[in-house]
Amino acid sequence: MRYVSFKDYVKAVLKTAEYRKDSEMGCVVAIVPLLPGCMTQEDNFEDARESLIDAIELWITAGLKDGEDMPVVNGMKLAISAENHVYSGEPAYA
């Protein structure tokens, strides 16, 4: 397992996103199955992706504040310090 920065973790999570065109509502729904409840909808793919980035960042931040462990994504884990702050250097834990 490899520890990564917040930015790299968000990128890895974003790669697991699924996008669906809802023909009834005329919008694009974007979800991240790895992060329960993390979803958004917009008029087009580009806007849905941008909104989803914000939703992912919020989901992770709220989870960290609540003391939740973040899921491993493609062998990557979010590196945090002992004080539960995002750690940008070497892995916080071995």
DOMITI-788490 format. One record per residue: x, y, z of N, C-alpha, C, CB in turn; residue number from 1; residue in three letters. Coordinates in Angstrom, 3 decimals, padded with zeros to 6 digits. Glycine has a CB too. Example, Ala and Ser with C-alpha at 12.3 -4.5 7.8 and 13.67 -1.06 7.14 Angstrom:
013.190;-005.690;007.800;012.300;-004.500;007.800;013.200;-003.300;007.800;011.308;-004.473;009.046;1;ALA;
012.850;-002.250;007.080;013.670;-001.060;007.140;012.900;000.030;007.870;014.084;-000.598;005.725;2;SER;
REM end
This chain:
000.844;-001.172;000.000;000.000;000.000;000.000;000.891;001.238;000.000;-000.961;-000.003;001.218;1;MET;
000.427;002.252;-000.691;001.181;003.491;-000.838;000.354;004.636;-000.266;001.545;003.756;-002.332;2;ARG;
000.996;005.507;000.506;000.337;006.677;001.088;000.505;007.872;000.151;000.916;006.998;002.498;3;TYR;
-000.596;008.600;-000.056;-000.573;009.711;-000.999;-001.163;010.970;-000.371;-001.340;009.346;-002.274;4;VAL;
-000.894;012.094;-001.006;-001.408;013.384;-000.553;-002.913;013.479;-000.816;-000.663;014.542;-001.256;5;SER;
-003.540;014.473;-000.231;-004.971;014.712;-000.419;-005.299;014.862;-001.897;-005.416;015.962;000.352;6;PHE;
-004.518;015.675;-002.591;-004.749;015.936;-004.017;-004.680;014.646;-004.831;-003.721;016.948;-004.550;7;LYS;
-003.662;013.826;-004.595;-003.518;012.576;-005.336;-004.613;011.574;-004.971;-002.146;011.965;-005.074;8;ASP;
-005.044;011.600;-003.709;-006.118;010.713;-003.273;-007.425;011.082;-003.968;-006.287;010.777;-001.742;9;TYR;
-007.728;012.381;-004.040;-008.947;012.842;-004.725;-008.902;012.412;-006.194;-009.097;014.398;-004.613;10;VAL;
-007.756;012.547;-006.839;-007.618;012.131;-008.241;-007.902;010.636;-008.390;-006.201;012.458;-008.767;11;LYS;
-007.376;009.835;-007.467;-007.587;008.387;-007.528;-009.059;008.043;-007.325;-006.726;007.672;-006.472;12;ALA;
-009.709;008.710;-006.388;-011.128;008.471;-006.138;-011.948;008.882;-007.364;-011.602;009.247;-004.880;13;VAL;
-011.612;010.011;-007.963;-012.339;010.510;-009.127;-012.306;009.509;-010.282;-011.756;011.847;-009.577;14;LEU;
-011.225;008.765;-010.393;-011.107;007.770;-011.465;-012.082;006.610;-011.290;-009.686;007.235;-011.524;15;LYS;
-012.645;006.455;-010.090;-013.611;005.381;-009.851;-015.058;005.841;-010.079;-013.456;004.852;-008.427;16;THR;
-015.240;007.096;-010.458;-016.579;007.671;-010.624;-017.321;007.032;-011.786;-016.488;009.178;-010.836;17;ALA;
-018.632;007.046;-011.668;-019.516;006.564;-012.729;-020.443;007.707;-013.122;-020.334;005.303;-012.270;18;GLU;
-020.682;007.839;-014.416;-021.528;008.907;-014.943;-022.658;008.286;-015.754;-020.701;009.901;-015.813;19;TYR;
-023.857;008.796;-015.525;-025.013;008.293;-016.262;-025.852;009.464;-016.749;-025.861;007.342;-015.382;20;ARG;
-026.290;009.374;-017.964;-027.199;010.379;-018.518;-028.614;009.946;-018.147;-027.028;010.532;-020.091;21;LYS;
-029.314;010.783;-017.407;-030.690;010.511;-017.031;-031.598;011.128;-018.078;-031.010;011.061;-015.612;22;ASP;
-032.165;010.288;-018.940;-032.970;010.791;-020.053;-034.277;011.421;-019.584;-033.268;009.669;-021.026;23;SER;
-034.837;010.958;-018.482;-036.077;011.541;-017.971;-035.869;012.957;-017.450;-036.649;010.668;-016.869;24;GLU;
-034.806;013.161;-016.701;-034.549;014.466;-016.094;-033.660;015.343;-016.960;-033.914;014.290;-014.735;25;MET;
-032.995;014.734;-017.943;-032.133;015.497;-018.839;-030.860;015.984;-018.190;-032.874;016.659;-019.377;26;GLY;
-030.322;015.218;-017.270;-029.091;015.634;-016.594;-028.104;014.478;-016.558;-029.390;016.132;-015.162;27;CYS;
-026.882;014.790;-016.164;-025.849;013.781;-015.964;-025.701;013.577;-014.462;-024.483;014.205;-016.627;28;VAL;
-025.830;012.327;-014.027;-025.666;011.971;-012.625;-024.275;011.368;-012.470;-026.784;010.972;-012.143;29;VAL;
-023.519;011.882;-011.512;-022.166;011.392;-011.243;-022.133;010.837;-009.834;-021.101;012.520;-011.423;30;ALA;
-021.640;009.598;-009.686;-021.560;008.963;-008.376;-020.187;008.341;-008.167;-022.654;007.900;-008.224;31;ILE;
-019.834;008.181;-006.900;-018.612;007.469;-006.530;-019.041;006.314;-005.620;-017.558;008.430;-005.812;32;VAL;
-019.190;005.102;-006.178;-019.642;003.969;-005.380;-018.753;003.688;-004.156;-019.703;002.741;-006.248;33;PRO;
-017.497;004.027;-004.262;-016.547;003.813;-003.176;-016.853;004.689;-001.957;-015.136;004.086;-003.664;34;LEU;
-017.505;005.827;-002.175;-017.837;006.768;-001.108;-019.358;006.856;-000.996;-017.210;008.179;-001.381;35;LEU;
-019.973;006.086;-000.119;-021.430;006.044;-000.024;-022.058;007.432;000.126;-021.838;005.177;001.144;36;PRO;
-023.020;007.704;-000.751;-023.725;008.977;-000.714;-023.049;010.105;-001.456;-023.916;009.380;000.673;37;GLY;
-021.886;009.865;-002.017;-021.157;010.906;-002.741;-021.624;010.917;-004.188;-019.617;010.681;-002.657;38;CYS;
-022.430;011.931;-004.508;-022.969;012.035;-005.858;-023.345;013.475;-006.161;-024.187;011.117;-006.031;39;MET;
-023.567;013.740;-007.423;-024.009;015.060;-007.860;-024.719;014.910;-009.197;-022.808;016.054;-007.971;40;THR;
-025.382;015.969;-009.620;-025.991;015.975;-010.952;-025.882;017.367;-011.541;-027.475;015.520;-010.895;41;GLN;
-025.671;017.401;-012.840;-025.533;018.666;-013.568;-026.088;018.490;-014.975;-024.042;019.130;-013.616;42;GLU;
-026.094;019.562;-015.737;-026.651;019.537;-017.091;-025.794;018.769;-018.084;-026.838;020.937;-017.586;43;ASP;
-024.469;018.717;-017.852;-023.583;018.032;-018.793;-022.449;017.339;-018.040;-023.011;019.029;-019.828;44;ASN;
-021.693;016.527;-018.774;-020.619;015.736;-018.185;-019.561;016.602;-017.515;-019.974;014.874;-019.243;45;PHE;
-019.132;017.653;-018.190;-018.058;018.495;-017.663;-018.452;019.133;-016.329;-017.692;019.586;-018.677;46;GLU;
-019.670;019.665;-016.257;-020.134;020.283;-015.014;-020.329;019.237;-013.912;-021.448;021.043;-015.258;47;ASP;
-020.815;018.055;-014.301;-020.999;016.983;-013.319;-019.656;016.565;-012.726;-021.698;015.769;-013.966;48;ALA;
-018.635;016.490;-013.565;-017.298;016.115;-013.090;-016.752;017.174;-012.133;-016.331;015.925;-014.283;49;ARG;
-016.897;018.430;-012.475;-016.406;019.504;-011.601;-017.146;019.508;-010.257;-016.567;020.873;-012.294;50;GLU;
-018.446;019.323;-010.295;-019.221;019.271;-009.059;-018.849;018.047;-008.230;-020.721;019.261;-009.369;51;SER;
-018.546;016.950;-008.919;-018.177;015.732;-008.211;-016.844;015.900;-007.488;-018.107;014.554;-009.182;52;LEU;
-015.918;016.622;-008.065;-014.639;016.886;-007.389;-014.909;017.585;-006.057;-013.696;017.757;-008.287;53;ILE;
-015.767;018.593;-006.079;-016.125;019.297;-004.836;-016.793;018.353;-003.842;-017.060;020.485;-005.139;54;ASP;
-017.686;017.496;-004.341;-018.391;016.553;-003.474;-017.421;015.550;-002.842;-019.476;015.810;-004.268;55;ALA;
-016.453;015.077;-003.614;-015.450;014.143;-003.093;-014.628;014.809;-001.993;-014.524;013.645;-004.229;56;ILE;
-014.165;016.024;-002.253;-013.369;016.740;-001.260;-014.163;016.959;000.027;-012.898;018.084;-001.824;57;GLU;
-015.427;017.316;-000.101;-016.283;017.515;001.068;-016.515;016.210;001.815;-017.620;018.120;000.651;58;LEU;
-016.767;015.122;001.094;-017.000;013.816;001.695;-015.780;013.387;002.511;-017.320;012.768;000.609;59;TRP;
-014.601;013.541;001.929;-013.367;013.148;002.616;-013.139;014.023;003.844;-012.157;013.243;001.661;60;ILE;
-013.271;015.329;003.688;-013.040;016.262;004.793;-014.000;015.990;005.950;-013.193;017.712;004.309;61;THR;
-015.275;015.788;005.641;-016.264;015.504;006.690;-015.941;014.184;007.386;-017.693;015.458;006.095;62;ALA;
-015.544;013.194;006.609;-015.184;011.902;007.193;-013.986;011.995;008.115;-014.900;010.903;006.104;63;GLY;
-012.972;012.737;007.702;-011.787;012.904;008.543;-012.133;013.628;009.836;-010.698;013.671;007.789;64;LEU;
-012.991;014.647;009.744;-013.397;015.380;010.948;-014.155;014.482;011.918;-014.263;016.584;010.572;65;LYS;
-014.880;013.490;011.371;-015.627;012.548;012.204;-014.778;011.355;012.639;-016.852;012.056;011.457;66;ASP;
-013.502;011.350;012.244;-012.593;010.279;012.655;-012.722;008.993;011.860;-012.809;009.976;014.080;67;GLY;
-013.343;009.056;010.700;-013.523;007.869;009.876;-012.251;007.532;009.098;-014.690;008.070;008.912;68;GLU;
-012.047;006.251;008.871;-010.944;005.803;008.025;-011.367;005.942;006.575;-010.536;004.333;008.349;69;ASP;
-010.482;006.417;005.755;-010.764;006.547;004.337;-010.452;005.220;003.645;-009.943;007.709;003.712;70;MET;
-011.246;004.874;002.633;-011.018;003.610;001.934;-009.712;003.625;001.137;-012.188;003.309;001.003;71;PRO;
-009.167;002.455;000.954;-008.000;002.290;000.097;-008.493;002.313;-001.347;-007.220;000.955;000.422;72;VAL;
-007.822;003.083;-002.195;-008.213;003.227;-003.595;-007.049;002.778;-004.470;-008.625;004.700;-003.922;73;VAL;
-007.235;001.681;-005.181;-006.182;001.163;-006.067;-004.831;001.086;-005.368;-006.062;002.037;-007.309;74;ASN;
-004.824;000.578;-004.160;-003.587;000.421;-003.399;-003.071;001.695;-002.774;-002.540;-000.136;-004.272;75;GLY;
-003.865;002.769;-002.799;-003.451;004.052;-002.226;-004.312;004.390;-001.018;-003.542;005.178;-003.278;76;MET;
-003.655;004.921;-000.002;-004.341;005.351;001.210;-003.971;006.804;001.470;-003.970;004.444;002.430;77;LYS;
-004.952;007.556;001.947;-004.707;008.958;002.266;-003.768;009.045;003.454;-006.030;009.702;002.559;78;LEU;
-002.666;009.744;003.284;-001.693;009.906;004.359;-002.147;011.036;005.269;-000.273;010.187;003.793;79;ALA;
-002.274;010.731;006.562;-002.651;011.751;007.543;-001.679;011.693;008.699;-004.110;011.552;008.040;80;ILE;
-001.552;012.807;009.405;-000.681;012.864;010.563;-001.423;012.314;011.774;-000.195;014.310;010.821;81;SER;
-000.736;012.182;012.877;-001.341;011.693;014.110;-002.455;012.616;014.588;-000.283;011.548;015.194;82;ALA;
-002.412;013.883;014.219;-003.441;014.841;014.629;-004.629;014.849;013.671;-002.845;016.239;014.721;83;GLU;
-004.676;013.878;012.747;-005.759;013.758;011.764;-005.778;014.883;010.740;-007.080;013.717;012.472;84;ASN;
-004.624;015.456;010.471;-004.519;016.448;009.404;-003.897;015.766;008.196;-003.673;017.692;009.851;85;HIS;
-004.273;016.203;007.033;-003.701;015.616;005.830;-002.202;015.831;005.854;-004.330;016.225;004.549;86;VAL;
-001.468;014.788;005.582;-000.020;014.798;005.642;000.532;014.827;004.232;000.514;013.579;006.416;87;TYR;
001.396;015.765;003.953;001.863;015.920;002.576;003.258;015.364;002.309;001.844;017.354;002.215;88;SER;
003.888;014.818;003.321;005.257;014.309;003.142;005.289;012.799;003.022;006.139;014.745;004.299;89;GLY;
006.232;012.196;003.731;006.367;010.744;003.727;005.194;010.108;004.464;007.704;010.319;004.370;90;GLU;
004.982;008.800;004.272;003.881;008.130;004.927;003.869;008.370;006.441;003.944;006.653;004.639;91;PRO;
002.684;008.612;006.970;002.530;008.857;008.407;002.649;007.568;009.200;001.186;009.521;008.696;92;ALA;
002.249;006.456;008.594;002.281;005.170;009.268;002.992;004.149;008.391;000.857;004.697;009.610;93;TYR;
003.707;003.248;009.024;004.418;002.220;008.255;003.562;000.992;008.094;005.740;001.850;008.926;94;ALA;
REM end
